[in-house]
């Protein structure tokens, strides 16, 4: 057997093994409906999809500690400021993964942290502003080594 043929066969086997794992992840951790959680936060008010920057690596090798940065374009004045941030991951066992509250002394609406992510998914952020307004942002991340799931499944 030539080296080229061996590499083609090995690559095909590796790809074939990855497909059932991805299908199993879809079956075990399907996309959850986060609409009721969002409804509870917003009270049904509209959400503007702007001014919230969500930075995650597009490919996370390990889902146990994925760096996340959230920034909201806000003057953070006494009358116009961010009061809360809510972070959702639709395919985590618990989709609301973080909530941050900003007091009136905060000069900037920014969070730098690390989060746990189960599998490939969308991460969605809602910013609550004074005056009852809401902004949002989102990004997509591929997780190669999942966290948040039971390895025995």
C-alpha positions as CSV (number, residue, x, y, z in Angstrom):
1,X,0.0,0.0,0.0
2,X,1.4,3.4,-0.9
3,X,1.7,6.2,1.6
4,X,-0.8,8.3,-0.4
5,X,-3.4,5.6,-0.4
6,X,-2.9,5.0,3.3
7,X,-3.4,8.7,4.1
8,X,-6.6,8.8,2.0
9,X,-8.0,5.8,3.7
10,X,-7.0,7.1,7.2
11,X,-8.5,10.5,6.4
12,X,-11.7,8.9,5.2
13,X,-12.0,6.8,8.4
14,X,-11.4,9.9,10.6
15,X,-14.0,11.9,8.8
16,X,-16.5,9.0,8.9
17,X,-15.9,8.7,12.7
18,X,-16.5,12.4,13.2
19,X,-19.9,12.4,11.4
20,X,-21.6,10.1,13.9
21,X,-20.2,12.1,16.8
22,X,-21.6,15.3,15.3
23,X,-25.0,13.7,14.7
24,X,-24.9,12.3,18.3
25,X,-24.2,15.8,19.6
26,X,-27.2,17.2,17.7
27,X,-29.4,14.4,19.2
28,X,-28.1,14.8,22.7
29,X,-27.9,18.6,22.8
30,X,-30.4,20.0,20.3
31,X,-30.9,23.8,19.9
32,X,-33.2,24.9,22.8
33,X,-36.0,27.4,22.5
34,X,-34.7,30.4,24.4
35,X,-37.7,32.6,23.5
36,X,-39.4,32.1,27.0
37,X,-36.2,33.2,28.7
38,X,-35.9,36.2,26.5
39,X,-39.6,37.0,27.0
40,X,-39.1,36.9,30.8
41,X,-36.2,39.4,30.5
42,X,-37.8,41.8,28.0
43,X,-41.4,41.5,28.9
44,X,-42.2,41.3,25.2
45,X,-40.6,44.6,24.3
46,X,-38.7,44.8,21.0
47,X,-34.9,44.1,20.8
48,X,-32.7,46.1,18.5
49,X,-30.0,44.0,16.9
50,X,-27.2,46.6,17.1
51,X,-24.4,48.1,19.3
52,X,-23.6,44.8,21.1
53,X,-20.2,43.3,20.1
54,X,-19.8,39.6,21.0
55,X,-16.2,38.3,20.6
56,X,-15.5,34.6,20.7
57,X,-13.0,32.6,18.8
58,X,-14.7,31.0,15.8
59,X,-13.1,27.7,16.7
60,X,-12.6,26.7,20.3
61,X,-10.4,23.6,20.8
62,X,-11.7,23.1,24.4
63,X,-15.2,24.0,25.5
64,X,-14.2,24.1,29.2
65,X,-12.7,27.6,29.0
66,X,-13.6,29.7,26.0
67,X,-12.7,33.4,26.1
68,X,-15.6,35.8,25.7
69,X,-15.6,39.6,25.4
70,X,-18.9,41.6,25.3
71,X,-18.9,45.3,24.6
72,X,-21.9,47.6,24.3
73,X,-21.8,51.0,22.7
74,X,-23.4,53.1,25.4
75,X,-22.5,56.5,26.9
76,X,-23.1,55.0,30.4
77,X,-24.5,58.3,31.6
78,X,-27.0,58.7,34.4
79,X,-29.9,58.7,31.9
80,X,-28.7,56.4,29.2
81,X,-26.7,53.3,30.4
82,X,-26.5,49.6,30.3
83,X,-28.1,48.0,33.4
84,X,-27.8,44.3,32.6
85,X,-26.2,41.8,30.2
86,X,-27.7,38.3,29.6
87,X,-25.6,35.6,27.8
88,X,-27.3,32.6,26.2
89,X,-25.8,29.5,24.6
90,X,-28.7,27.6,22.8
91,X,-27.1,24.2,23.0
92,X,-25.8,24.2,26.5
93,X,-27.8,22.2,29.1
94,X,-28.6,25.5,30.8
95,X,-28.9,28.1,28.0
96,X,-28.7,31.2,30.2
97,X,-25.0,30.9,31.0
98,X,-24.4,34.3,32.6
99,X,-26.0,37.6,33.8
100,X,-24.1,40.7,34.6
101,X,-25.5,43.8,36.4
102,X,-24.0,47.2,36.0
103,X,-24.3,49.9,38.7
104,X,-24.5,53.6,38.1
105,X,-20.7,54.0,38.8
106,X,-19.7,51.8,35.8
107,X,-17.9,53.9,33.2
108,X,-17.9,51.2,30.4
109,X,-20.3,48.4,29.5
110,X,-17.7,45.6,28.9
111,X,-17.2,42.1,30.2
112,X,-14.1,39.9,29.7
113,X,-14.5,36.4,31.0
114,X,-14.4,32.7,30.1
115,X,-17.4,30.5,29.6
116,X,-18.1,26.7,29.1
117,X,-19.7,25.7,25.9
118,X,-21.0,22.3,25.0
119,X,-20.9,22.0,21.2
120,X,-21.0,24.1,18.0
121,X,-23.6,26.8,18.6
122,X,-24.8,30.4,18.6
123,X,-24.0,32.6,21.6
124,X,-26.6,35.4,22.0
125,X,-26.4,38.4,24.3
126,X,-29.1,40.8,25.3
127,X,-28.3,44.2,26.9
128,X,-30.9,45.9,29.0
129,X,-30.7,49.6,29.0
130,X,-32.2,52.3,31.2
131,X,-35.6,53.4,29.9
132,X,-36.6,49.8,29.1
133,X,-34.8,49.4,25.8
134,X,-33.0,46.3,24.7
135,X,-30.1,45.6,22.3
136,X,-28.6,42.4,21.2
137,X,-25.6,40.8,19.5
138,X,-24.6,37.2,18.6
139,X,-21.8,35.1,17.2
140,X,-21.2,31.5,16.2
141,X,-18.6,29.2,17.6
142,X,-17.4,25.7,16.8
143,X,-16.3,23.6,19.8
144,X,-14.1,20.6,19.0
145,X,-13.8,19.2,22.6
146,X,-17.2,19.7,24.2
147,X,-17.9,20.7,27.8
148,X,-21.2,20.7,29.7
149,X,-22.2,17.2,28.7
150,X,-22.0,13.8,30.4
151,X,-19.2,11.8,28.9
152,X,-21.0,8.6,29.7
153,X,-23.8,9.3,27.1
